[in-house]
């Protein structure tokens, strides 16, 4: 495992690269880029993304997880977060991984909003395999749930919104600029035309109507793809105690490893 900074749009992205474990039986010429959620969901999913990277490296894959520009340990201020920039970041990390690991295949794994961002990046630089893990289907729904959770949190703390951010709103301690909100309102996975030659795998939450409709639409337009229902997303916008949840999706990680081994 090695930490480094990768250049994207003349900015520095904090990146952790997990090379194939020394005790692995096989080294695969296959790079994987893990595309994280944003804001509060990134915090909740951090452990899961790290465990996934470790598991895949033990299977012989070259794996990168990274912070988008204006997030985490990458350069930029949090109010500069832009989805279009995130999409470019994914493409640049993908290219870096292929070139530096001399891989012949590239997979994007996108979790929650990261799934939408990975899908958008796939239209620019198609990977060999795209895996959508509990994807956010609608940016509007994501915003509505974030606002609802933020309000419920303030209500429980017996606090009210005392000020408005100069550049937009704040949800659960993270700034959402007006530009970011506009970008989120425009996102819908059904409107992203995924490259037909890219293998597609999808893991969805049970009892999620948006996921069910998305899968139905995919079936109508794309005859071959892998699909499994897996661990339910732990956050409930009606119950703020779920904000303290850790996402510990062993079942999902096992399924992702199976998907990638099959795609070899």
Secondary structure as UniProt FT lines:
FT   STRAND          2..8
FT   TURN            9..10
FT   STRAND          11..18
FT   TURN            22..23
FT   STRAND          30..35
FT   HELIX           39..58
FT   TURN            59..60
FT   STRAND          62..66
FT   TURN            69..70
FT   TURN            72..73
FT   HELIX           78..80
FT   HELIX           83..101
FT   STRAND          105..111
FT   HELIX           113..122
FT   TURN            123..124
FT   STRAND          129..133
FT   HELIX           139..156
FT   TURN            157..158
FT   TURN            166..167
FT   STRAND          168..171
FT   TURN            172..173
FT   STRAND          174..177
FT   HELIX           178..186
FT   HELIX           189..191
FT   TURN            196..197
FT   STRAND          199..205
FT   TURN            206..207
FT   HELIX           209..221
FT   STRAND          226..230
FT   TURN            237..238
FT   HELIX           240..244
FT   HELIX           250..262
//
